[in-house]
Amino acid sequence: MATEKFGPHMLRRACATPLLSTGSSLKDIADFLGHSDLRSVSNYAKFDAASLKSVAKFSLRGVL
């Protein structure tokens, strides 16, 4: 097993992804992880395919 699979980046991703999926903002996740730059958080907070599909199916019909 490669040790890079179990380093601090995986721990951050393991924390950030569930926070994102439960509605936490990238700013909140950045603060939680100790980042001042939101671009850094995007490396850890990954969307899953099911979440992306639900966003893609969202209709703006009647909203605009």
N, CA, C and O atoms as a GROMACS GRO file, in nm:
protein
  256
    1MET      N    1   0.083  -0.119   0.000
    1MET     CA    2   0.000   0.000   0.000
    1MET      C    3   0.087   0.124   0.000
    1MET      O    4   0.188   0.131   0.070
    2ALA      N    5   0.048   0.220  -0.077
    2ALA     CA    6   0.121   0.346  -0.082
    2ALA      C    7   0.081   0.432   0.037
    2ALA      O    8  -0.038   0.443   0.069
    3THR      N    9   0.178   0.493   0.099
    3THR     CA   10   0.148   0.574   0.218
    3THR      C   11   0.073   0.702   0.183
    3THR      O   12   0.004   0.756   0.268
    4GLU      N   13   0.085   0.753   0.059
    4GLU     CA   14   0.015   0.876   0.024
    4GLU      C   15  -0.137   0.860   0.026
    4GLU      O   16  -0.209   0.960   0.028
    5LYS      N   17  -0.186   0.738   0.026
    5LYS     CA   18  -0.330   0.716   0.034
    5LYS      C   19  -0.385   0.743   0.174
    5LYS      O   20  -0.506   0.757   0.192
    6PHE      N   21  -0.298   0.750   0.272
    6PHE     CA   22  -0.343   0.765   0.409
    6PHE      C   23  -0.283   0.888   0.478
    6PHE      O   24  -0.271   0.890   0.600
    7GLY      N   25  -0.247   0.988   0.402
    7GLY     CA   26  -0.185   1.108   0.457
    7GLY      C   27  -0.286   1.212   0.501
    7GLY      O   28  -0.406   1.186   0.502
    8PRO      N   29  -0.238   1.330   0.535
    8PRO     CA   30  -0.324   1.438   0.583
    8PRO      C   31  -0.424   1.485   0.478
    8PRO      O   32  -0.532   1.533   0.513
    9HIS      N   33  -0.389   1.473   0.351
    9HIS     CA   34  -0.483   1.516   0.246
    9HIS      C   35  -0.607   1.428   0.244
    9HIS      O   36  -0.717   1.477   0.223
   10MET      N   37  -0.590   1.298   0.265
   10MET     CA   38  -0.706   1.209   0.269
   10MET      C   39  -0.793   1.238   0.391
   10MET      O   40  -0.916   1.229   0.383
   11LEU      N   41  -0.732   1.274   0.502
   11LEU     CA   42  -0.808   1.310   0.621
   11LEU      C   43  -0.888   1.436   0.596
   11LEU      O   44  -1.005   1.445   0.633
   12ARG      N   45  -0.826   1.534   0.532
   12ARG     CA   46  -0.898   1.658   0.500
   12ARG      C   47  -1.014   1.630   0.404
   12ARG      O   48  -1.123   1.683   0.421
   13ARG      N   49  -0.988   1.545   0.303
   13ARG     CA   50  -1.095   1.511   0.208
   13ARG      C   51  -1.207   1.436   0.279
   13ARG      O   52  -1.325   1.459   0.251
   14ALA      N   53  -1.170   1.348   0.371
   14ALA     CA   54  -1.271   1.271   0.445
   14ALA      C   55  -1.358   1.363   0.531
   14ALA      O   56  -1.473   1.330   0.558
   15CYS      N   57  -1.305   1.475   0.572
   15CYS     CA   58  -1.383   1.572   0.650
   15CYS      C   59  -1.461   1.666   0.559
   15CYS      O   60  -1.578   1.696   0.584
   16ALA      N   61  -1.397   1.713   0.454
   16ALA     CA   62  -1.456   1.817   0.369
   16ALA      C   63  -1.572   1.767   0.284
   16ALA      O   64  -1.673   1.837   0.270
   17THR      N   65  -1.561   1.649   0.228
   17THR     CA   66  -1.665   1.601   0.137
   17THR      C   67  -1.800   1.584   0.206
   17THR      O   68  -1.900   1.629   0.151
   18PRO      N   69  -1.807   1.521   0.323
   18PRO     CA   70  -1.938   1.513   0.391
   18PRO      C   71  -1.993   1.650   0.432
   18PRO      O   72  -2.114   1.672   0.427
   19LEU      N   73  -1.904   1.741   0.471
   19LEU     CA   74  -1.951   1.876   0.505
   19LEU      C   75  -2.015   1.942   0.384
   19LEU      O   76  -2.120   2.006   0.396
   20LEU      N   77  -1.953   1.926   0.269
   20LEU     CA   78  -2.008   1.981   0.146
   20LEU      C   79  -2.141   1.917   0.111
   20LEU      O   80  -2.235   1.986   0.071
   21SER      N   81  -2.150   1.787   0.126
   21SER     CA   82  -2.274   1.717   0.089
   21SER      C   83  -2.389   1.748   0.182
   21SER      O   84  -2.505   1.727   0.146
   22THR      N   85  -2.361   1.795   0.303
   22THR     CA   86  -2.469   1.831   0.396
   22THR      C   87  -2.501   1.979   0.394
   22THR      O   88  -2.579   2.029   0.476
   23GLY      N   89  -2.440   2.051   0.298
   23GLY     CA   90  -2.479   2.191   0.279
   23GLY      C   91  -2.386   2.296   0.335
   23GLY      O   92  -2.418   2.414   0.329
   24SER      N   93  -2.273   2.258   0.389
   24SER     CA   94  -2.179   2.358   0.439
   24SER      C   95  -2.121   2.436   0.322
   24SER      O   96  -2.096   2.381   0.215
   25SER      N   97  -2.099   2.563   0.344
   25SER     CA   98  -2.041   2.646   0.237
   25SER      C   99  -1.891   2.620   0.226
   25SER      O  100  -1.829   2.571   0.321
   26LEU      N  101  -1.834   2.652   0.110
   26LEU     CA  102  -1.690   2.637   0.094
   26LEU      C  103  -1.615   2.725   0.193
   26LEU      O  104  -1.508   2.687   0.240
   27LYS      N  105  -1.670   2.841   0.226
   27LYS     CA  106  -1.608   2.930   0.325
   27LYS      C  107  -1.604   2.861   0.461
   27LYS      O  108  -1.501   2.864   0.529
   28ASP      N  109  -1.714   2.800   0.502
   28ASP     CA  110  -1.718   2.730   0.630
   28ASP      C  111  -1.619   2.613   0.633
   28ASP      O  112  -1.551   2.591   0.733
   29ILE      N  113  -1.612   2.540   0.522
   29ILE     CA  114  -1.520   2.427   0.515
   29ILE      C  115  -1.375   2.477   0.520
   29ILE      O  116  -1.290   2.417   0.585
   30ALA      N  117  -1.348   2.586   0.449
   30ALA     CA  118  -1.213   2.644   0.451
   30ALA      C  119  -1.174   2.686   0.593
   30ALA      O  120  -1.062   2.660   0.638
   31ASP      N  121  -1.266   2.749   0.663
   31ASP     CA  122  -1.240   2.789   0.802
   31ASP      C  123  -1.214   2.666   0.889
   31ASP      O  124  -1.122   2.666   0.971
   32PHE      N  125  -1.294   2.562   0.871
   32PHE     CA  126  -1.280   2.440   0.949
   32PHE      C  127  -1.144   2.373   0.925
   32PHE      O  128  -1.081   2.324   1.018
   33LEU      N  129  -1.101   2.373   0.798
   33LEU     CA  130  -0.974   2.309   0.763
   33LEU      C  131  -0.853   2.401   0.786
   33LEU      O  132  -0.738   2.357   0.773
   34GLY      N  133  -0.879   2.527   0.818
   34GLY     CA  134  -0.769   2.620   0.843
   34GLY      C  135  -0.711   2.683   0.718
   34GLY      O  136  -0.594   2.722   0.716
   35HIS      N  137  -0.792   2.692   0.613
   35HIS     CA  138  -0.747   2.753   0.488
   35HIS      C  139  -0.802   2.895   0.477
   35HIS      O  140  -0.916   2.921   0.516
   36SER      N  141  -0.721   2.986   0.424
   36SER     CA  142  -0.771   3.121   0.398
   36SER      C  143  -0.813   3.136   0.252
   36SER      O  144  -0.882   3.233   0.218
   37ASP      N  145  -0.773   3.045   0.168
   37ASP     CA  146  -0.803   3.052   0.026
   37ASP      C  147  -0.903   2.942  -0.012
   37ASP      O  148  -0.878   2.824   0.009
   38LEU      N  149  -1.017   2.983  -0.067
   38LEU     CA  150  -1.120   2.886  -0.103
   38LEU      C  151  -1.074   2.791  -0.212
   38LEU      O  152  -1.125   2.679  -0.222
   39ARG      N  153  -0.979   2.833  -0.294
   39ARG     CA  154  -0.929   2.743  -0.399
   39ARG      C  155  -0.863   2.620  -0.339
   39ARG      O  156  -0.866   2.513  -0.398
   40SER      N  157  -0.802   2.635  -0.223
   40SER     CA  158  -0.740   2.521  -0.156
   40SER      C  159  -0.844   2.417  -0.116
   40SER      O  160  -0.818   2.297  -0.122
   41VAL      N  161  -0.960   2.464  -0.076
   41VAL     CA  162  -1.065   2.373  -0.030
   41VAL      C  163  -1.118   2.289  -0.145
   41VAL      O  164  -1.160   2.175  -0.125
   42SER      N  165  -1.116   2.344  -0.265
   42SER     CA  166  -1.169   2.269  -0.379
   42SER      C  167  -1.090   2.141  -0.404
   42SER      O  168  -1.140   2.049  -0.469
   43ASN      N  169  -0.968   2.134  -0.355
   43ASN     CA  170  -0.889   2.010  -0.367
   43ASN      C  171  -0.941   1.901  -0.276
   43ASN      O  172  -0.921   1.782  -0.304
   44TYR      N  173  -1.007   1.938  -0.168
   44TYR     CA  174  -1.053   1.841  -0.069
   44TYR      C  175  -1.202   1.812  -0.078
   44TYR      O  176  -1.245   1.699  -0.058
   45ALA      N  177  -1.279   1.913  -0.109
   45ALA     CA  178  -1.424   1.899  -0.112
   45ALA      C  179  -1.467   1.860  -0.253
   45ALA      O  180  -1.471   1.943  -0.343
   46LYS      N  181  -1.498   1.734  -0.271
   46LYS     CA  182  -1.535   1.682  -0.402
   46LYS      C  183  -1.684   1.648  -0.405
   46LYS      O  184  -1.738   1.592  -0.309
   47PHE      N  185  -1.748   1.681  -0.516
   47PHE     CA  186  -1.887   1.644  -0.534
   47PHE      C  187  -1.895   1.500  -0.582
   47PHE      O  188  -1.809   1.454  -0.656
   48ASP      N  189  -1.997   1.431  -0.540
   48ASP     CA  190  -2.018   1.297  -0.591
   48ASP      C  191  -2.113   1.304  -0.710
   48ASP      O  192  -2.183   1.403  -0.728
   49ALA      N  193  -2.115   1.201  -0.791
   49ALA     CA  194  -2.194   1.198  -0.914
   49ALA      C  195  -2.343   1.218  -0.886
   49ALA      O  196  -2.411   1.286  -0.963
   50ALA      N  197  -2.394   1.160  -0.780
   50ALA     CA  198  -2.537   1.173  -0.748
   50ALA      C  199  -2.573   1.319  -0.720
   50ALA      O  200  -2.679   1.365  -0.762
   51SER      N  201  -2.487   1.390  -0.650
   51SER     CA  202  -2.512   1.532  -0.622
   51SER      C  203  -2.514   1.613  -0.750
   51SER      O  204  -2.599   1.700  -0.768
   52LEU      N  205  -2.420   1.585  -0.839
   52LEU     CA  206  -2.413   1.658  -0.965
   52LEU      C  207  -2.536   1.629  -1.052
   52LEU      O  208  -2.586   1.718  -1.120
   53LYS      N  209  -2.584   1.506  -1.050
   53LYS     CA  210  -2.703   1.472  -1.127
   53LYS      C  211  -2.825   1.547  -1.074
   53LYS      O  212  -2.907   1.593  -1.153
   54SER      N  213  -2.838   1.560  -0.944
   54SER     CA  214  -2.953   1.630  -0.888
   54SER      C  215  -2.949   1.778  -0.924
   54SER      O  216  -3.054   1.839  -0.946
   55VAL      N  217  -2.832   1.837  -0.930
   55VAL     CA  218  -2.819   1.977  -0.970
   55VAL      C  219  -2.852   1.991  -1.118
   55VAL      O  220  -2.921   2.085  -1.158
   56ALA      N  221  -2.805   1.898  -1.200
   56ALA     CA  222  -2.830   1.903  -1.344
   56ALA      C  223  -2.978   1.889  -1.375
   56ALA      O  224  -3.025   1.944  -1.475
   57LYS      N  225  -3.052   1.818  -1.293
   57LYS     CA  226  -3.195   1.797  -1.317
   57LYS      C  227  -3.280   1.914  -1.269
   57LYS      O  228  -3.398   1.922  -1.302
   58PHE      N  229  -3.222   2.003  -1.192
   58PHE     CA  230  -3.297   2.117  -1.137
   58PHE      C  231  -3.344   2.208  -1.251
   58PHE      O  232  -3.266   2.242  -1.339
   59SER      N  233  -3.468   2.245  -1.248
   59SER     CA  234  -3.525   2.329  -1.353
   59SER      C  235  -3.550   2.470  -1.299
   59SER      O  236  -3.601   2.489  -1.188
   60LEU      N  237  -3.513   2.567  -1.379
   60LEU     CA  238  -3.539   2.707  -1.344
   60LEU      C  239  -3.672   2.756  -1.404
   60LEU      O  240  -3.706   2.873  -1.393
   61ARG      N  241  -3.744   2.666  -1.466
   61ARG     CA  242  -3.871   2.702  -1.526
   61ARG      C  243  -3.964   2.756  -1.419
   61ARG      O  244  -3.987   2.692  -1.316
   62GLY      N  245  -4.017   2.872  -1.445
   62GLY     CA  246  -4.108   2.934  -1.350
   62GLY      C  247  -4.038   3.018  -1.245
   62GLY      O  248  -4.103   3.094  -1.172
   63VAL      N  249  -3.906   3.006  -1.235
   63VAL     CA  250  -3.830   3.083  -1.138
   63VAL      C  251  -3.787   3.217  -1.196
   63VAL      O  252  -3.791   3.321  -1.130
   64LEU      N  253  -3.745   3.212  -1.320
   64LEU     CA  254  -3.694   3.333  -1.386
   64LEU      C  255  -3.801   3.401  -1.465
   64LEU      O  256  -3.776   3.504  -1.527
   0.00000   0.00000   0.00000
